[in-house]
Amino acid sequence: MTLTDDRPDHQAEPEPKGPWYRRYSELGVSALLFVVGVLVVVDTTLESGSGGNSDPLGPYAVALVVGAALVLLAVLLTADVLRGGRGEAEAGEDIDLSTPPDLRTVGMLAGILIATAVLIPLLGWPIAGTVLFWGATYSLGSRTILRDLVIAAAVSLVTWILFDALLGIDLPGGPLMGVFG
């Protein structure tokens, strides 16, 4: 049995016309990568401290590698764009590009993130994390409120205990600090 491909051969898209910033718009991404990479490298090198006897590289080695990689990627992307390389346009594989975005859901998620940032110092991670996880499930369409609330509280409490007890990263406990701390 032979399968045939009914799709037309991939044809190169025509060169975009118009002002230079439209033809070379990918250079904006390249510039962003470069700036972030340089900021990471400069900030890391200005930090005082280094490794100890047991860890000669210190905690800054990973940041230096990531910063250098960002700068390298920016240079490579710039070279590719200037040679005529362009990103492939979104074909809208499984989405309808004519449908407007769901701004209500995006707004609810943004509100939940802001509320979590405000609640962490006031009520601690376990409660703020519960608000975050439950709010995200609600805004994304789940309407089993009690079940989602119990799962969100459990996930939030487990992550707080894991970060605090096992990793040694102090997340604010809030009112639950006296109960579990």
C-alpha positions as protocol buffer text, in pm:
chain_id: "A"
residue {
  index: 1
  type: MET
  ca { x: 0 y: 0 z: 0 }
}
residue {
  index: 2
  type: THR
  ca { x: 137 y: 339 z: -94 }
}
residue {
  index: 3
  type: LEU
  ca { x: 55 y: 663 z: 80 }
}
residue {
  index: 4
  type: THR
  ca { x: 71 y: 982 z: -117 }
}
residue {
  index: 5
  type: ASP
  ca { x: 112 y: 1329 z: 18 }
}
residue {
  index: 6
  type: ASP
  ca { x: -151 y: 1564 z: -124 }
}
residue {
  index: 7
  type: ARG
  ca { x: 12 y: 1874 z: 21 }
}
residue {
  index: 8
  type: PRO
  ca { x: 192 y: 2109 z: -217 }
}
residue {
  index: 9
  type: ASP
  ca { x: 566 y: 2127 z: -196 }
}
residue {
  index: 10
  type: HIS
  ca { x: 695 y: 2368 z: 63 }
}
residue {
  index: 11
  type: GLN
  ca { x: 756 y: 2694 z: -114 }
}
residue {
  index: 12
  type: ALA
  ca { x: 967 y: 2972 z: 24 }
}
residue {
  index: 13
  type: GLU
  ca { x: 770 y: 3268 z: 145 }
}
residue {
  index: 14
  type: PRO
  ca { x: 828 y: 3590 z: -45 }
}
residue {
  index: 15
  type: GLU
  ca { x: 1067 y: 3838 z: 108 }
}
residue {
  index: 16
  type: PRO
  ca { x: 869 y: 4084 z: 322 }
}
residue {
  index: 17
  type: LYS
  ca { x: 849 y: 4429 z: 174 }
}
residue {
  index: 18
  type: GLY
  ca { x: 837 y: 4755 z: 351 }
}
residue {
  index: 19
  type: PRO
  ca { x: 1059 y: 4932 z: 598 }
}
residue {
  index: 20
  type: TRP
  ca { x: 1378 y: 4770 z: 728 }
}
residue {
  index: 21
  type: TYR
  ca { x: 1227 y: 4706 z: 1073 }
}
residue {
  index: 22
  type: ARG
  ca { x: 962 y: 4485 z: 913 }
}
residue {
  index: 23
  type: ARG
  ca { x: 1216 y: 4294 z: 704 }
}
residue {
  index: 24
  type: TYR
  ca { x: 1448 y: 4238 z: 1000 }
}
residue {
  index: 25
  type: SER
  ca { x: 1201 y: 4217 z: 1287 }
}
residue {
  index: 26
  type: GLU
  ca { x: 1377 y: 3911 z: 1431 }
}
residue {
  index: 27
  type: LEU
  ca { x: 1666 y: 4140 z: 1525 }
}
residue {
  index: 28
  type: GLY
  ca { x: 1448 y: 4261 z: 1812 }
}
residue {
  index: 29
  type: VAL
  ca { x: 1457 y: 3913 z: 1965 }
}
residue {
  index: 30
  type: SER
  ca { x: 1829 y: 3901 z: 1905 }
}
residue {
  index: 31
  type: ALA
  ca { x: 1878 y: 4237 z: 2078 }
}
residue {
  index: 32
  type: LEU
  ca { x: 1669 y: 4122 z: 2375 }
}
residue {
  index: 33
  type: LEU
  ca { x: 1874 y: 3802 z: 2408 }
}
residue {
  index: 34
  type: PHE
  ca { x: 2196 y: 4002 z: 2390 }
}
residue {
  index: 35
  type: VAL
  ca { x: 2090 y: 4257 z: 2652 }
}
residue {
  index: 36
  type: VAL
  ca { x: 1969 y: 3990 z: 2894 }
}
residue {
  index: 37
  type: GLY
  ca { x: 2287 y: 3785 z: 2841 }
}
residue {
  index: 38
  type: VAL
  ca { x: 2512 y: 4084 z: 2904 }
}
residue {
  index: 39
  type: LEU
  ca { x: 2311 y: 4180 z: 3213 }
}
residue {
  index: 40
  type: VAL
  ca { x: 2343 y: 3828 z: 3353 }
}
residue {
  index: 41
  type: VAL
  ca { x: 2718 y: 3815 z: 3288 }
}
residue {
  index: 42
  type: VAL
  ca { x: 2785 y: 4164 z: 3427 }
}
residue {
  index: 43
  type: ASP
  ca { x: 2566 y: 4113 z: 3732 }
}
residue {
  index: 44
  type: THR
  ca { x: 2727 y: 3776 z: 3804 }
}
residue {
  index: 45
  type: THR
  ca { x: 3082 y: 3906 z: 3772 }
}
residue {
  index: 46
  type: LEU
  ca { x: 3007 y: 4205 z: 3997 }
}
residue {
  index: 47
  type: GLU
  ca { x: 2875 y: 3982 z: 4275 }
}
residue {
  index: 48
  type: SER
  ca { x: 3128 y: 3920 z: 4547 }
}
residue {
  index: 49
  type: GLY
  ca { x: 3206 y: 3571 z: 4658 }
}
residue {
  index: 50
  type: SER
  ca { x: 3338 y: 3259 z: 4502 }
}
residue {
  index: 51
  type: GLY
  ca { x: 3348 y: 2891 z: 4559 }
}
residue {
  index: 52
  type: GLY
  ca { x: 3480 y: 2722 z: 4866 }
}
residue {
  index: 53
  type: ASN
  ca { x: 3704 y: 2420 z: 4918 }
}
residue {
  index: 54
  type: SER
  ca { x: 3423 y: 2177 z: 4849 }
}
residue {
  index: 55
  type: ASP
  ca { x: 3284 y: 2374 z: 4553 }
}
residue {
  index: 56
  type: PRO
  ca { x: 3559 y: 2562 z: 4371 }
}
residue {
  index: 57
  type: LEU
  ca { x: 3328 y: 2700 z: 4101 }
}
residue {
  index: 58
  type: GLY
  ca { x: 3078 y: 2851 z: 4340 }
}
residue {
  index: 59
  type: PRO
  ca { x: 2714 y: 2930 z: 4272 }
}
residue {
  index: 60
  type: TYR
  ca { x: 2795 y: 3177 z: 3995 }
}
residue {
  index: 61
  type: ALA
  ca { x: 2922 y: 2926 z: 3739 }
}
residue {
  index: 62
  type: VAL
  ca { x: 2576 y: 2837 z: 3610 }
}
residue {
  index: 63
  type: ALA
  ca { x: 2477 y: 3202 z: 3578 }
}
residue {
  index: 64
  type: LEU
  ca { x: 2793 y: 3276 z: 3378 }
}
residue {
  index: 65
  type: VAL
  ca { x: 2729 y: 2982 z: 3146 }
}
residue {
  index: 66
  type: VAL
  ca { x: 2366 y: 3087 z: 3092 }
}
residue {
  index: 67
  type: GLY
  ca { x: 2465 y: 3450 z: 3029 }
}
residue {
  index: 68
  type: ALA
  ca { x: 2737 y: 3351 z: 2783 }
}
residue {
  index: 69
  type: ALA
  ca { x: 2496 y: 3114 z: 2606 }
}
residue {
  index: 70
  type: LEU
  ca { x: 2241 y: 3395 z: 2569 }
}
residue {
  index: 71
  type: VAL
  ca { x: 2504 y: 3625 z: 2418 }
}
residue {
  index: 72
  type: LEU
  ca { x: 2618 y: 3349 z: 2181 }
}
residue {
  index: 73
  type: LEU
  ca { x: 2261 y: 3276 z: 2073 }
}
residue {
  index: 74
  type: ALA
  ca { x: 2203 y: 3647 z: 2010 }
}
residue {
  index: 75
  type: VAL
  ca { x: 2512 y: 3664 z: 1787 }
}
residue {
  index: 76
  type: LEU
  ca { x: 2412 y: 3350 z: 1595 }
}
residue {
  index: 77
  type: LEU
  ca { x: 2055 y: 3471 z: 1549 }
}
residue {
  index: 78
  type: THR
  ca { x: 2177 y: 3809 z: 1426 }
}
residue {
  index: 79
  type: ALA
  ca { x: 2407 y: 3643 z: 1172 }
}
residue {
  index: 80
  type: ASP
  ca { x: 2122 y: 3419 z: 1052 }
}
residue {
  index: 81
  type: VAL
  ca { x: 1878 y: 3709 z: 1012 }
}
residue {
  index: 82
  type: LEU
  ca { x: 2130 y: 3926 z: 829 }
}
residue {
  index: 83
  type: ARG
  ca { x: 2196 y: 3636 z: 589 }
}
residue {
  index: 84
  type: GLY
  ca { x: 1827 y: 3625 z: 503 }
}
residue {
  index: 85
  type: GLY
  ca { x: 1700 y: 3366 z: 750 }
}
residue {
  index: 86
  type: ARG
  ca { x: 1351 y: 3421 z: 882 }
}
residue {
  index: 87
  type: GLY
  ca { x: 1121 y: 3245 z: 1122 }
}
residue {
  index: 88
  type: GLU
  ca { x: 835 y: 3048 z: 976 }
}
residue {
  index: 89
  type: ALA
  ca { x: 499 y: 3222 z: 993 }
}
residue {
  index: 90
  type: GLU
  ca { x: 239 y: 3070 z: 1223 }
}
residue {
  index: 91
  type: ALA
  ca { x: 13 y: 2845 z: 1025 }
}
residue {
  index: 92
  type: GLY
  ca { x: -245 y: 2807 z: 1300 }
}
residue {
  index: 93
  type: GLU
  ca { x: -217 y: 2429 z: 1305 }
}
residue {
  index: 94
  type: ASP
  ca { x: -500 y: 2346 z: 1539 }
}
residue {
  index: 95
  type: ILE
  ca { x: -636 y: 2687 z: 1627 }
}
residue {
  index: 96
  type: ASP
  ca { x: -857 y: 2931 z: 1446 }
}
residue {
  index: 97
  type: LEU
  ca { x: -650 y: 3245 z: 1400 }
}
residue {
  index: 98
  type: SER
  ca { x: -961 y: 3449 z: 1327 }
}
residue {
  index: 99
  type: THR
  ca { x: -1096 y: 3387 z: 1680 }
}
residue {
  index: 100
  type: PRO
  ca { x: -1011 y: 3669 z: 1920 }
}
residue {
  index: 101
  type: PRO
  ca { x: -821 y: 3584 z: 2240 }
}
residue {
  index: 102
  type: ASP
  ca { x: -1016 y: 3509 z: 2556 }
}
residue {
  index: 103
  type: LEU
  ca { x: -934 y: 3827 z: 2746 }
}
residue {
  index: 104
  type: ARG
  ca { x: -1155 y: 3728 z: 3039 }
}
residue {
  index: 105
  type: THR
  ca { x: -945 y: 3420 z: 3114 }
}
residue {
  index: 106
  type: VAL
  ca { x: -618 y: 3609 z: 3066 }
}
residue {
  index: 107
  type: GLY
  ca { x: -744 y: 3885 z: 3296 }
}
residue {
  index: 108
  type: MET
  ca { x: -850 y: 3637 z: 3562 }
}
residue {
  index: 109
  type: LEU
  ca { x: -511 y: 3464 z: 3550 }
}
residue {
  index: 110
  type: ALA
  ca { x: -330 y: 3798 z: 3574 }
}
residue {
  index: 111
  type: GLY
  ca { x: -547 y: 3893 z: 3872 }
}
residue {
  index: 112
  type: ILE
  ca { x: -471 y: 3565 z: 4045 }
}
residue {
  index: 113
  type: LEU
  ca { x: -96 y: 3616 z: 3995 }
}
residue {
  index: 114
  type: ILE
  ca { x: -116 y: 3969 z: 4137 }
}
residue {
  index: 115
  type: ALA
  ca { x: -327 y: 3851 z: 4429 }
}
residue {
  index: 116
  type: THR
  ca { x: -74 y: 3576 z: 4503 }
}
residue {
  index: 117
  type: ALA
  ca { x: 214 y: 3825 z: 4500 }
}
residue {
  index: 118
  type: VAL
  ca { x: 24 y: 4045 z: 4746 }
}
residue {
  index: 119
  type: LEU
  ca { x: -83 y: 3756 z: 4971 }
}
residue {
  index: 120
  type: ILE
  ca { x: 254 y: 3580 z: 5010 }
}
residue {
  index: 121
  type: PRO
  ca { x: 401 y: 3834 z: 5256 }
}
residue {
  index: 122
  type: LEU
  ca { x: 69 y: 3873 z: 5438 }
}
residue {
  index: 123
  type: LEU
  ca { x: -57 y: 3515 z: 5469 }
}
residue {
  index: 124
  type: GLY
  ca { x: 242 y: 3303 z: 5373 }
}
residue {
  index: 125
  type: TRP
  ca { x: 297 y: 3059 z: 5089 }
}
residue {
  index: 126
  type: PRO
  ca { x: 55 y: 2781 z: 5193 }
}
residue {
  index: 127
  type: ILE
  ca { x: -249 y: 3009 z: 5181 }
}
residue {
  index: 128
  type: ALA
  ca { x: -131 y: 3225 z: 4889 }
}
residue {
  index: 129
  type: GLY
  ca { x: -33 y: 2912 z: 4695 }
}
residue {
  index: 130
  type: THR
  ca { x: -378 y: 2768 z: 4755 }
}
residue {
  index: 131
  type: VAL
  ca { x: -531 y: 3085 z: 4613 }
}
residue {
  index: 132
  type: LEU
  ca { x: -293 y: 3064 z: 4315 }
}
residue {
  index: 133
  type: PHE
  ca { x: -359 y: 2699 z: 4230 }
}
residue {
  index: 134
  type: TRP
  ca { x: -733 y: 2712 z: 4293 }
}
residue {
  index: 135
  type: GLY
  ca { x: -771 y: 3042 z: 4108 }
}
residue {
  index: 136
  type: ALA
  ca { x: -584 y: 2908 z: 3807 }
}
residue {
  index: 137
  type: THR
  ca { x: -805 y: 2600 z: 3785 }
}
residue {
  index: 138
  type: TYR
  ca { x: -1119 y: 2810 z: 3822 }
}
residue {
  index: 139
  type: SER
  ca { x: -1016 y: 3065 z: 3561 }
}
residue {
  index: 140
  type: LEU
  ca { x: -925 y: 2787 z: 3318 }
}
residue {
  index: 141
  type: GLY
  ca { x: -1274 y: 2642 z: 3344 }
}
residue {
  index: 142
  type: SER
  ca { x: -1293 y: 2388 z: 3627 }
}
residue {
  index: 143
  type: ARG
  ca { x: -1609 y: 2422 z: 3832 }
}
residue {
  index: 144
  type: THR
  ca { x: -1556 y: 2146 z: 4091 }
}
residue {
  index: 145
  type: ILE
  ca { x: -1477 y: 2404 z: 4356 }
}
residue {
  index: 146
  type: LEU
  ca { x: -1441 y: 2187 z: 4668 }
}
residue {
  index: 147
  type: ARG
  ca { x: -1225 y: 1922 z: 4502 }
}
residue {
  index: 148
  type: ASP
  ca { x: -1003 y: 2184 z: 4340 }
}
residue {
  index: 149
  type: LEU
  ca { x: -968 y: 2371 z: 4667 }
}
residue {
  index: 150
  type: VAL
  ca { x: -858 y: 2057 z: 4854 }
}
residue {
  index: 151
  type: ILE
  ca { x: -608 y: 1965 z: 4582 }
}
residue {
  index: 152
  type: ALA
  ca { x: -475 y: 2323 z: 4566 }
}
residue {
  index: 153
  type: ALA
  ca { x: -428 y: 2331 z: 4943 }
}
residue {
  index: 154
  type: ALA
  ca { x: -250 y: 1997 z: 4940 }
}
residue {
  index: 155
  type: VAL
  ca { x: -17 y: 2093 z: 4654 }
}
residue {
  index: 156
  type: SER
  ca { x: 59 y: 2427 z: 4817 }
}
residue {
  index: 157
  type: LEU
  ca { x: 132 y: 2270 z: 5155 }
}
residue {
  index: 158
  type: VAL
  ca { x: 349 y: 1995 z: 5005 }
}
residue {
  index: 159
  type: THR
  ca { x: 552 y: 2244 z: 4800 }
}
residue {
  index: 160
  type: TRP
  ca { x: 601 y: 2462 z: 5107 }
}
residue {
  index: 161
  type: ILE
  ca { x: 722 y: 2166 z: 5314 }
}
residue {
  index: 162
  type: LEU
  ca { x: 951 y: 2041 z: 5034 }
}
residue {
  index: 163
  type: PHE
  ca { x: 1109 y: 2381 z: 4977 }
}
residue {
  index: 164
  type: ASP
  ca { x: 1138 y: 2461 z: 5348 }
}
residue {
  index: 165
  type: ALA
  ca { x: 1242 y: 2126 z: 5493 }
}
residue {
  index: 166
  type: LEU
  ca { x: 1423 y: 1945 z: 5211 }
}
residue {
  index: 167
  type: LEU
  ca { x: 1573 y: 2225 z: 5002 }
}
residue {
  index: 168
  type: GLY
  ca { x: 1633 y: 2473 z: 5281 }
}
residue {
  index: 169
  type: ILE
  ca { x: 1461 y: 2755 z: 5091 }
}
residue {
  index: 170
  type: ASP
  ca { x: 1264 y: 2961 z: 5339 }
}
residue {
  index: 171
  type: LEU
  ca { x: 917 y: 3035 z: 5207 }
}
residue {
  index: 172
  type: PRO
  ca { x: 700 y: 3247 z: 5439 }
}
residue {
  index: 173
  type: GLY
  ca { x: 468 y: 3027 z: 5638 }
}
residue {
  index: 174
  type: GLY
  ca { x: 228 y: 3292 z: 5755 }
}
residue {
  index: 175
  type: PRO
  ca { x: -23 y: 3183 z: 6020 }
}
residue {
  index: 176
  type: LEU
  ca { x: 60 y: 2816 z: 5956 }
}
residue {
  index: 177
  type: MET
  ca { x: 418 y: 2870 z: 6074 }
}
residue {
  index: 178
  type: GLY
  ca { x: 315 y: 2798 z: 6433 }
}
residue {
  index: 179
  type: VAL
  ca { x: 127 y: 2483 z: 6329 }
}
residue {
  index: 180
  type: PHE
  ca { x: 394 y: 2319 z: 6111 }
}
residue {
  index: 181
  type: GLY
  ca { x: 710 y: 2518 z: 6195 }
}
